[in-house]
Amino acid sequence: MARQVFFLLLLFISSMVSAAPDGEALYLKHCSACHGNDGKGGVGVPLALTSFLNSVSNEYLTSTIRLGRPGRIMPAFSKLSDAQVKAIVAHLRSWTDAPVIAHDTTPVKGNPENGNKLFATYCAQCHGENGEGSTGTGVTFSRKRDLPIMAPALNNTGFLSSTTDQMIKDTLIYGREGTPMTSSLVTGLSESDIDDLVSYIRSMESDKIADGDEEEITEDAIVVDSPYTLEETVENLEQAIADQNFTLIRKDFIEHGFVEEGKENKKQLVMHFCNFKFLFDALALDPRIGVFLPCKITVIEKDGKVQVSTINPMKLSKLFNNAELKRACKEMTTIYQTILEDAVL
């Protein structure tokens, strides 16, 4: 009997061990698309930098995963279990041999008014006038990659809720090797100046990040009926596209490539068009916008009625958690609506 109980207990322990979350698998599933399989960055900032991992606590990493970076690219992973988040953090830790630093919550006392002046002189050039960070993704994704990272947002609620005063101070004192961030002591600041900077950065916590209006976006597509024939509607769209300073790239049947050539439904077309400056600017903000660019409009005739439709960029922008991209998507939505309205009026 005792042997049976021992055997059952052994099976139970084995099943518990085997059921433990796989941190590497979770990282590859949820994080690698932005941060790279090896943590060296991509759309997201590099995580495998020794100077980064050796300067942050597990609590900071955990909170960052949980809260994300509102209005930037990093989403909040609120649906992961505590065990899953812990496993991801452990995987990140496997990239360094250094011991985990203590999560020191001791507040730093400084003069935020002087810190504001110092920030304008020493920090704003990289981190933005109000700590909003570099334009776009935060990495040199669409530029020459002389550097692995561009300055992140400091006035972000996700960052300020995750970090501690001591972590900010240590980053200022020691800099971050492998990035443009150098030691503030080397640039000539005193420790008192650094305390003032920390106090100023912490004061940003009370300022809510502007993320545009929060109107509810429910429609996946913009759809309008056309009173014209299919041919007239396509002709009107061509003119409307040109009027918005976009270039028509090509017209094609929706079924092209899916059925034998010549047997496509001639009453279902897609029009591809682009403004290359707009495309370049949008890709610089967030390369993921390439998923739904260049622009496309479909024209379908069914039962004698013609319908024109396109995606709703505002709906898609909600998936990307990027305030700058949201503004571009709002502009793109307005352009789509104008083109469609001009074509069917």
C-alpha positions as a printed Julia matrix, in Angstrom:
345×3 Matrix{Float64}:
   0.0    0.0     0.0
   2.78   2.42    0.94
   4.55   1.61   -2.32
   1.38   2.39   -4.31
   0.92   5.72   -2.51
   4.56   6.61   -3.17
   4.17   5.71   -6.85
   1.01   7.81   -7.21
   2.72  10.74   -5.47
   5.66  10.42   -7.83
   3.32  10.49  -10.84
   1.56  13.56   -9.46
   4.86  15.42   -8.95
   6.02  14.43  -12.44
   2.79  15.71  -13.99
   3.15  19.01  -12.12
   6.71  19.43  -13.38
   5.77  18.57  -16.96
   2.85  21.02  -16.81
   5.13  23.94  -15.9
   4.95  26.66  -18.57
   7.72  26.67  -21.17
   9.19  30.18  -21.03
  11.01  29.9   -24.35
   7.9   28.68  -26.16
   5.81  31.45  -24.61
   8.43  34.04  -25.57
   8.52  32.81  -29.17
   4.73  32.91  -29.34
   4.06  36.28  -27.69
   7.28  38.31  -27.87
   9.62  37.22  -30.64
   7.67  38.81  -33.5
   8.68  42.23  -32.16
  11.78  41.57  -30.03
  13.38  38.87  -32.19
  13.85  35.16  -31.49
  17.15  35.9   -29.79
  15.97  39.09  -28.07
  18.12  41.35  -30.23
  15.19  43.52  -31.31
  13.28  44.29  -34.47
  10.03  46.22  -34.36
  10.41  46.13  -30.58
  13.43  47.13  -28.51
  16.24  44.6   -27.87
  15.86  42.71  -24.6
  19.05  40.64  -24.67
  21.36  43.6   -24.03
  23.49  42.68  -21.01
  23.41  46.28  -19.81
  19.6   46.15  -19.82
  19.05  42.77  -18.17
  21.66  43.49  -15.5
  19.95  46.76  -14.56
  16.32  45.7   -14.18
  14.54  43.61  -11.59
  12.18  40.71  -12.18
   9.39  42.9   -10.85
  10.09  45.45  -13.58
  10.0   42.79  -16.29
   6.82  41.27  -14.87
   5.05  44.62  -14.65
   6.15  45.56  -18.17
   4.61  42.37  -19.56
   1.43  42.96  -17.58
   1.0   46.69  -18.3
   2.68  47.09  -21.68
   3.32  50.61  -22.92
  -0.02  52.38  -23.52
  -0.02  54.35  -26.74
   3.21  52.76  -27.95
   3.68  49.39  -29.63
   4.01  47.17  -26.55
   0.58  45.69  -25.65
  -0.5   44.61  -22.19
  -0.48  40.81  -21.77
  -3.2   40.69  -19.16
  -4.47  37.23  -20.14
  -1.22  35.39  -19.39
  -1.2   33.55  -16.07
   1.27  34.47  -13.32
   3.12  31.21  -14.0
   3.38  32.03  -17.71
   4.71  35.54  -17.07
   7.2   34.14  -14.56
   8.36  31.6   -17.16
   8.91  34.34  -19.78
  10.91  36.39  -17.28
  13.02  33.31  -16.49
  13.69  32.86  -20.2
  14.85  36.47  -20.49
  17.14  35.88  -17.53
  18.73  32.94  -19.33
  20.47  35.48  -21.6
  22.69  36.73  -18.75
  24.75  35.14  -16.0
  24.53  38.17  -13.71
  22.54  37.87  -10.47
  19.09  39.44  -10.36
  19.18  42.92   -8.87
  17.0   43.8    -5.9
  13.75  45.66   -6.51
  14.64  48.83   -4.58
  11.55  51.02   -4.1
  13.33  53.74   -2.1
  12.13  57.08   -3.52
  14.67  59.58   -4.8
  14.4   63.11   -3.4
  15.32  65.81   -5.88
  14.26  69.13   -7.34
  11.96  68.44  -10.33
  12.11  72.09  -11.48
  15.88  71.89  -11.92
  15.4   68.41  -13.35
  13.13  69.89  -16.02
  15.89  72.29  -17.11
  18.49  69.51  -17.11
  16.17  67.25  -19.09
  15.76  69.92  -21.79
  19.54  70.24  -22.07
  20.72  66.63  -21.76
  17.78  64.31  -22.48
  15.16  65.91  -24.73
  17.22  65.52  -27.89
  16.77  61.74  -27.69
  13.76  61.21  -25.42
  11.61  64.04  -26.76
  10.71  67.42  -25.35
   8.12  65.92  -23.02
   9.66  62.48  -22.63
   7.51  61.03  -25.41
  10.42  59.1   -26.89
  11.72  58.83  -30.44
   9.36  58.92  -33.38
   8.04  55.57  -34.51
   8.78  52.15  -33.13
  11.69  52.99  -30.86
  14.21  51.1   -32.99
  16.16  52.05  -36.09
  13.97  49.73  -38.15
  13.77  51.75  -41.36
  17.1   53.56  -40.99
  20.74  52.47  -41.0
  21.13  50.27  -37.95
  24.19  51.97  -36.49
  22.48  51.64  -33.1
  20.3   48.82  -31.73
  17.74  51.11  -30.13
  16.38  54.61  -30.19
  15.24  56.42  -27.06
  12.04  54.99  -25.51
   9.2   57.04  -24.04
   9.76  58.06  -20.42
   6.41  59.76  -19.84
   4.59  56.49  -20.51
   2.31  55.25  -17.75
   3.37  51.64  -18.35
   7.04  52.51  -17.93
   6.57  54.73  -14.88
   4.31  52.18  -13.18
   6.89  49.43  -13.73
  10.13  51.2   -12.93
  11.47  52.53   -9.64
  13.34  55.73   -8.87
  16.47  53.73   -8.17
  16.34  51.98  -11.53
  16.05  55.34  -13.32
  18.9   56.71  -11.23
  21.14  53.73  -11.93
  20.46  54.03  -15.65
  21.46  57.7   -15.54
  24.58  56.98  -13.48
  25.86  54.0   -15.44
  24.28  54.56  -18.85
  23.38  51.54  -20.97
  26.22  49.95  -22.86
  25.32  49.05  -26.42
  22.92  52.0   -26.76
  23.34  55.77  -27.19
  22.62  56.16  -23.45
  25.88  57.22  -21.75
  26.58  57.86  -18.09
  25.27  61.24  -16.95
  28.29  61.5   -14.66
  30.51  61.32  -17.74
  28.55  64.16  -19.35
  29.35  66.33  -16.33
  26.27  66.02  -14.12
  26.55  65.54  -10.38
  24.66  62.95   -8.37
  22.47  65.78   -7.08
  21.65  66.72  -10.68
  20.77  63.1   -11.37
  18.4   63.08   -8.37
  16.73  66.17   -9.83
  16.34  64.43  -13.19
  14.81  61.36  -11.54
  12.32  63.55   -9.68
  11.37  65.31  -12.89
  10.89  62.05  -14.81
   8.79  60.7   -11.94
   6.64  63.85  -12.06
   5.59  62.86  -15.58
   3.51  60.1   -13.98
   0.69  62.56  -13.3
   0.44  63.5   -16.99
  -1.8   61.19  -18.98
  -0.38  60.28  -22.36
  -2.44  61.78  -25.17
  -3.68  58.87  -27.26
  -6.18  60.64  -29.46
  -9.91  60.37  -28.92
 -11.21  57.1   -27.58
 -14.3   56.84  -29.77
 -15.57  53.3   -30.14
 -14.71  51.83  -33.54
 -17.08  49.0   -34.43
 -17.07  48.71  -38.22
 -14.4   46.5   -39.79
 -14.91  48.02  -43.23
 -16.12  51.2   -44.92
 -18.9   50.22  -47.34
 -20.98  52.42  -49.7
 -23.47  51.7   -52.45
 -22.85  53.21  -55.87
 -25.71  54.49  -58.09
 -23.49  54.01  -61.14
 -22.59  51.0   -63.24
 -19.5   48.98  -62.41
 -17.52  50.62  -65.21
 -18.66  54.14  -64.23
 -17.87  53.49  -60.58
 -14.34  52.31  -61.4
 -13.81  55.37  -63.6
 -15.05  57.65  -60.8
 -12.74  55.95  -58.31
  -9.75  56.46  -60.6
 -10.46  60.19  -60.69
 -11.13  60.39  -56.93
  -7.86  58.56  -56.18
  -5.94  61.01  -58.37
  -7.69  63.98  -56.73
  -6.28  62.84  -53.34
  -2.73  62.79  -54.77
  -2.59  59.01  -54.82
  -1.29  56.94  -57.73
  -3.31  54.05  -59.11
  -0.93  51.08  -59.2
  -3.16  48.49  -60.83
  -6.68  47.11  -61.21
  -7.25  43.4   -60.93
  -9.98  40.83  -60.53
 -10.38  39.64  -56.95
 -10.21  36.0   -58.07
  -6.97  36.5   -60.01
  -4.59  33.71  -59.08
  -7.31  31.68  -57.4
  -9.05  30.42  -60.53
  -7.92  29.61  -64.04
  -6.91  32.76  -65.92
  -9.79  34.12  -67.96
 -12.43  32.57  -65.71
 -12.35  35.27  -63.02
 -15.6   36.97  -61.99
 -15.43  40.15  -64.07
 -17.83  41.89  -61.69
 -15.46  41.73  -58.71
 -12.46  44.05  -58.88
  -9.8   45.36  -56.53
  -7.98  48.64  -57.09
  -4.47  49.12  -55.63
  -3.23  52.68  -55.13
  -0.62  54.51  -53.11
   0.87  57.83  -52.07
   4.49  56.84  -51.59
   5.34  59.63  -49.15
   2.37  58.66  -47.0
   3.45  55.01  -47.22
   7.04  55.82  -46.24
   5.96  58.01  -43.31
   3.52  55.36  -42.05
   6.09  52.55  -42.3
   8.57  54.7   -40.37
   6.0   54.97  -37.55
   5.3   51.25  -37.47
   6.44  48.67  -40.06
   3.44  46.49  -39.22
   1.23  48.87  -41.18
   2.6   47.11  -44.25
   0.02  44.41  -43.48
  -2.69  46.62  -44.99
  -0.73  48.95  -47.29
  -0.68  49.89  -50.18
  -4.3   51.02  -50.16
  -6.98  48.84  -51.7
 -10.62  49.37  -52.67
 -12.93  46.6   -53.88
 -15.78  47.1   -56.33
 -18.42  44.37  -56.59
 -21.55  44.16  -58.73
 -24.2   41.72  -57.55
 -27.81  41.47  -58.67
 -27.4   44.68  -60.64
 -26.21  46.67  -57.62
 -22.67  48.04  -57.24
 -20.98  48.22  -53.85
 -17.63  49.79  -53.0
 -15.7   48.85  -49.85
 -12.35  49.1   -48.11
 -10.9   48.28  -44.72
 -11.41  50.62  -41.77
  -7.86  51.65  -40.79
  -9.1   52.94  -37.42
 -10.33  49.47  -36.54
  -6.98  47.94  -37.45
  -4.99  50.62  -35.62
  -6.53  49.49  -32.32
  -4.63  46.22  -32.71
  -1.26  47.97  -32.83
  -1.29  50.04  -29.61
   0.63  52.92  -31.22
  -0.65  56.46  -30.67
   1.38  57.92  -33.54
   0.14  55.25  -35.91
  -3.41  55.9   -34.73
  -3.18  59.47  -36.02
  -1.92  58.21  -39.38
  -4.73  55.65  -39.55
  -7.27  58.36  -38.77
  -5.9   60.42  -41.68
  -6.01  57.31  -43.87
  -9.65  56.66  -42.9
 -10.58  60.21  -43.87
  -8.88  59.76  -47.25
 -10.75  56.49  -47.87
 -14.08  58.07  -46.95
 -13.43  61.07  -49.23
 -12.48  58.86  -52.19
 -15.55  56.67  -51.77
 -17.91  59.61  -51.31
 -16.51  61.45  -54.35
 -16.87  58.31  -56.48
 -20.5   57.58  -55.68
 -22.0   61.08  -55.44
